[in-house]
Amino acid sequence: MSTSQLQSAFDFVNGAVGYRFRSGASRKDALARAAGFGKGTVPTIIDATAGLGRDAFMLATIGAQVTLLERSREVHDHLRDALARAAAENPELAAVVARMTLISGDARDLLPGLRADTVIVDPMHPPRTNSAEVKQEMRLLRELVGTDPDALELMQAALATDCRRVVLKWPLRAAPLEGLRKPSHSIGGKTVRYDVFMMPAR
């Protein structure tokens, strides 16, 4: 993959991410509602599978403090550089990036030592039958990190974390992740759904 393709994928200033930032992200967005945003409520969030960082950036845009975990060193480094470029662009973007903390490492190892209101898990999704539907950025990410055969282990680690809810981002019409208990509820988007697992008070 070319340098320009990578910079385009990891870009918070231009493209779709930049447009969304300038036009204003909403707390009524499906992900925001799944993450626990509400009237007067701004959750602290752990994004256990940071990837391109776009969901975390959107959540930070609407006020959340977000900890991003990324186990691929290459993806971590691209993401770190992209956040630095965004922070240098203007004060508004710098304020968003200041609410994001990027950590290199495997979520399964890191989560036991962390706490937040919400943990979000977005493993690499099962391949679609029509590969043309998969966005170029997702194809690039899959090239970098491969598949996530341990998605269930990631979810089990998330469910053992000191948090109020765990959110699994999953294809809208895909079968539930095998071996995982039924979610408390689900919130559907256009192409994905957010399975929400409410945690008992600790």
C-alpha positions as CSV (number, residue, x, y, z in Angstrom):
1,M,0.0,0.0,0.0
2,S,1.3,3.5,-0.8
3,T,2.2,6.2,1.7
4,S,-0.7,8.4,0.4
5,Q,-3.2,5.6,1.0
6,L,-2.0,5.2,4.5
7,Q,-2.1,9.0,5.2
8,S,-5.6,9.1,3.8
9,A,-6.8,6.2,6.0
10,F,-5.2,7.8,9.1
11,D,-6.5,11.4,8.6
12,F,-8.6,13.4,11.1
13,V,-8.3,16.7,9.2
14,N,-9.6,16.0,5.8
15,G,-12.0,13.5,4.1
16,A,-15.0,12.0,5.8
17,V,-13.7,12.4,9.4
18,G,-12.7,16.1,8.8
19,Y,-16.1,16.8,7.3
20,R,-17.9,15.2,10.2
21,F,-15.9,17.2,12.6
22,R,-16.6,20.5,10.8
23,S,-20.3,19.7,10.4
24,G,-20.7,18.6,14.0
25,A,-20.9,15.1,15.5
26,S,-24.1,14.4,17.4
27,R,-24.7,12.7,20.8
28,K,-27.8,11.2,19.1
29,D,-25.6,9.1,16.9
30,A,-26.1,5.4,17.3
31,L,-22.6,4.9,18.7
32,A,-22.9,7.7,21.1
33,R,-26.2,6.4,22.5
34,A,-24.7,2.9,22.7
35,A,-21.7,4.3,24.6
36,G,-23.9,5.9,27.2
37,F,-24.2,9.5,26.2
38,G,-27.4,11.1,27.6
39,K,-28.8,14.3,28.9
40,G,-26.1,15.6,31.2
41,T,-24.1,12.4,30.9
42,V,-20.7,12.1,29.2
43,P,-19.1,8.7,29.8
44,T,-15.4,7.9,30.1
45,I,-14.6,5.4,27.4
46,I,-12.0,2.7,26.5
47,D,-11.8,1.9,22.8
48,A,-10.2,-1.6,23.2
49,T,-9.6,-2.0,19.4
50,A,-8.6,1.5,18.3
51,G,-7.8,0.7,14.6
52,L,-8.1,3.8,12.5
53,G,-9.2,5.8,15.6
54,R,-12.3,7.2,13.9
55,D,-14.9,6.1,16.5
56,A,-12.7,7.3,19.3
57,F,-12.2,10.6,17.6
58,M,-16.0,11.1,17.1
59,L,-16.6,10.3,20.8
60,A,-13.9,12.7,21.9
61,T,-15.4,15.3,19.6
62,I,-18.6,15.2,21.6
63,G,-16.8,15.5,24.9
64,A,-15.7,12.0,26.1
65,Q,-12.3,11.2,27.5
66,V,-11.2,8.2,25.4
67,T,-8.4,5.7,26.1
68,L,-7.4,4.0,22.8
69,L,-5.8,0.5,23.0
70,E,-4.0,-0.8,19.9
71,R,-2.0,-4.0,19.8
72,S,-0.6,-3.6,16.3
73,R,2.6,-1.5,16.6
74,E,2.4,-0.4,13.0
75,V,-1.2,0.8,13.4
76,H,-0.4,2.4,16.7
77,D,2.4,4.4,15.1
78,H,0.3,5.5,12.2
79,L,-2.5,6.5,14.5
80,R,-0.1,8.4,16.9
81,D,1.3,10.4,13.9
82,A,-2.2,11.2,12.6
83,L,-3.3,12.5,16.0
84,A,-0.2,14.7,16.2
85,R,-1.0,16.1,12.7
86,A,-4.5,16.8,13.8
87,A,-3.4,18.5,17.0
88,A,-1.1,20.8,15.0
89,E,-3.8,21.8,12.6
90,N,-5.8,24.1,14.8
91,P,-6.8,24.7,18.4
92,E,-10.3,23.0,18.0
93,L,-8.7,19.7,16.8
94,A,-6.0,20.0,19.4
95,A,-8.7,20.1,22.1
96,V,-10.3,16.9,20.8
97,V,-6.9,15.1,20.6
98,A,-6.2,16.2,24.2
99,R,-9.1,14.1,25.3
100,M,-7.6,11.0,23.6
101,T,-5.0,8.8,25.2
102,L,-3.3,6.2,23.0
103,I,-1.7,3.1,24.5
104,S,0.2,0.4,22.6
105,G,-0.6,-3.1,23.8
106,D,-3.1,-6.0,23.8
107,A,-6.4,-5.1,25.3
108,R,-6.6,-8.5,27.0
109,D,-3.5,-7.6,29.0
110,L,-4.3,-3.9,29.6
111,L,-8.0,-4.0,30.5
112,P,-7.6,-5.6,33.9
113,G,-5.7,-2.5,35.0
114,L,-8.1,0.1,33.6
115,R,-11.6,1.4,34.4
116,A,-14.1,3.5,32.6
117,D,-17.8,3.9,32.2
118,T,-17.8,2.1,28.8
119,V,-15.6,-0.3,27.0
120,I,-16.0,-0.5,23.2
121,V,-14.8,-3.6,21.2
122,D,-14.8,-3.4,17.4
123,P,-13.0,-6.5,16.2
124,M,-12.3,-7.1,12.5
125,H,-15.7,-8.2,11.1
126,P,-16.3,-11.4,9.2
127,P,-15.7,-11.0,5.5
128,R,-18.7,-9.9,3.5
129,T,-19.8,-11.9,0.6
130,N,-19.6,-8.8,-1.6
131,S,-16.0,-7.5,-1.1
132,A,-16.8,-4.4,-3.2
133,E,-18.9,-3.2,-0.3
134,V,-15.9,-3.0,2.0
135,K,-14.4,0.5,2.1
136,Q,-10.8,0.9,1.0
137,E,-9.8,2.1,4.5
138,M,-11.1,-1.2,6.0
139,R,-9.3,-3.2,3.4
140,L,-6.1,-1.4,4.3
141,L,-6.6,-2.0,8.0
142,R,-7.2,-5.7,7.4
143,E,-4.0,-5.8,5.4
144,L,-2.2,-4.3,8.4
145,V,-3.7,-6.3,11.2
146,G,-5.2,-9.4,9.6
147,T,-8.3,-11.0,11.2
148,D,-9.2,-11.1,14.9
149,P,-9.7,-14.9,15.7
150,D,-9.7,-14.0,19.4
151,A,-12.7,-11.7,19.2
152,L,-14.5,-13.7,21.9
153,E,-11.5,-13.5,24.2
154,L,-11.4,-9.7,23.7
155,M,-15.1,-9.5,24.6
156,Q,-14.6,-11.7,27.7
157,A,-11.7,-9.4,28.8
158,A,-14.0,-6.4,28.2
159,L,-16.8,-7.9,30.2
160,A,-14.4,-8.5,33.1
161,T,-13.4,-4.9,33.2
162,D,-14.4,-2.4,35.9
163,C,-17.1,-0.6,33.8
164,R,-20.8,0.1,33.5
165,R,-21.3,-1.2,30.0
166,V,-19.5,-3.0,27.2
167,V,-20.4,-2.3,23.5
168,L,-19.7,-4.7,20.7
169,K,-19.7,-3.1,17.2
170,W,-20.8,-5.8,14.8
171,P,-22.2,-6.1,11.2
172,L,-25.9,-5.2,11.2
173,R,-27.1,-8.6,9.9
174,A,-24.3,-10.9,11.1
175,A,-25.0,-13.7,13.4
176,P,-24.1,-13.1,17.1
177,L,-20.5,-13.7,18.0
178,E,-20.4,-17.4,18.9
179,G,-20.1,-18.2,22.6
180,L,-21.1,-14.7,23.7
181,R,-24.1,-14.1,26.0
182,K,-27.1,-12.2,24.8
183,P,-26.7,-8.5,25.0
184,S,-28.9,-6.3,27.1
185,H,-30.1,-4.5,24.0
186,S,-28.9,-3.5,20.5
187,I,-28.8,-0.2,18.6
188,G,-28.8,-0.5,14.8
189,G,-27.0,1.8,12.4
190,K,-27.0,1.7,8.6
191,T,-24.5,-1.1,8.2
192,V,-23.5,-2.0,11.8
193,R,-25.2,-2.6,15.1
194,Y,-24.1,-2.0,18.6
195,D,-24.7,-4.8,21.0
196,V,-24.8,-3.3,24.5
197,F,-24.0,-5.4,27.6
198,M,-25.0,-3.6,30.8
199,M,-22.9,-4.6,33.8
200,P,-24.0,-5.1,37.3
201,A,-23.1,-2.5,39.9
202,R,-19.7,-3.2,41.5
